[in-house]
Amino acid sequence: MFTPVILAGGNGVRLWPLSRRQRPKQFLSLEGEGSLLANTLARLEGLGMAAPIVICHEAHRFLAAEQLRQAGVEEATLLLEPEGRGTAPAIALAALLARRQERGAPLLVLPSDHHLADDEAFRAALGPAARLAGAGHLVTFGVVPTRAETGYGYLQAGEALGEAGHAVARFVEKPDLATAERFLAAGDHFWNSGIFVLRPEDYLDALAAIAPAILAACRGAMEGAVIDLDFLRPAARAFRGSPAGSIDVAVMERTDRAAMVPLAAGWSDIGSWQALWEALPRDADGNALRGDVVCEQSRGLLVHADSRLVATLGVEDLVIVETDDAVLVAKRAQSQQLRGLVERLEAEGRTETRSTTTVHRPWGHYQAVDAGPRHQVKRITVRPGARLSRQLHHHRAEHWVVVSGTARVTLDDEVFLVGENASTFIPVGRVHCLENPGLIPLELIEVQSGSYLGEDDIVRLDDCYGRE
């Protein structure tokens, strides 16, 4: 048995404009119906795993909780990072939690944004990895390379450790093309997968010897951890005191217990549009298409259309991504360099890097439809059984029109139902609450009007989700 540790942090800026700061790639459906996080959880079904530990940024806690609920994962621990410090501290938190809960099984550390085409090959590799971890090794999976790739780090296999795998002779940062071609020809270099199998006590011992400052900060964070609804919050000040760093740099490159198991399972880290194009099914012209797309005399494209028709004519090897507030057109081979473009947009104060017109909340989501100097229109969806906070606004009034479902509305001390095709009015300054008592999603149109329409004009009087 393993204890899965799912790393669901990160911003995924190289998949902009789909991936945004408030809804990064691990929560998106990029390969099919399920999100990358949901697909990672599904990969573990039927393997007799312990309840997973899912680590994410506190800003994404409700996204992660909702996707766990939709996946039917009820016993997971959602461990919240107050800020990203890298994988070494994140895994330290999980190891300390596993030891506190007396979980002796090895941790199976899985990034939530990876693609695996062959789940059976992955499962077959878990046995050898468990044997090496049981012998005290810190185990990673070395992906059998299929091309000379300059976008991945590499590791070199050393001496054989029985039939289970090899010691790691060295780790190599992303190489240039000539070096990558030499690695491919040599046959003893593998892509660094970022997937690990290690016993909690072995990882903590390695931190104590190699990176004691990380261990000390994470131990303090877990000693001060508090339970908040369904979440576990490490002490923020202590955790922020940890040095930042990846497990590869902080531990694996410096320990003499690093081991690897070869993995040939169609792995990709989905770290760029190029990587996603390689992972997706393509038509006879090499085009990976999603949404309302028409291509003529076009080859090697990745086209993602969210909200309207996208048509191409006579173009090759491009990434074209359309959302309702941004469009990206890039050479596919240059998509690894997207981070610089996003940083420029952020420096210019563009909100399109942070959020989309659809904003997710613990009770459901809303989509901005129209806005002007003194009005704003939203389409609101409330999950069955969910409710918004009891609140008031100092500067705006609201008019709610129910499109489908039934709304239970509280206005000061009055409680009443509003059915389909009916409406109600919330004057400025009145205490109100909206909830969905039904079994189907509640959908309504909200028209806001007033002198100020910002989200900070929400005075929450009570909130079942623990928001301030």
Secondary structure, 3 states (H helix, E strand, C coil): CCEEEEECCCCCHHHCCCCECCECHHHCCCCCCCCHHHHHHHCCCCCCCCCCEEEEEHHHHHHHHHHHHHCCCCCCEEEEECCCCCHHHHHHHHHHHHHHCCCCCCEEEEECCCEECCHHHHHHHHHHHHHHHHCCCEEEEEECCCCCCCCCCEEEEEEEECCCEEEEEEEECCCCHHHHHHHHHHCCEEEEEEEEEECHHHHHHHHHHHCHHHHHHHHHHHHCCEEECCEEECCHHHHHCCCCCCHHHHHHCCCCCEEEEEECCCEECCCCHHHHHHHCCCCCCCCEEECCEEEECCECCEEEECCCCEEEECCECEEEEECCCCEEEEEHHHHHHHHHHHHHHHHCCCHHHCCCCEEEECCEEEEEEEECCCEEEEEEEECCCCECCEEECCCEEEEEEEEECCEEEEECCEEEEECCCCEEEECCCCCEEEECCCCCCEEEEEEEEECCCCCCCCEEEECCCCCC
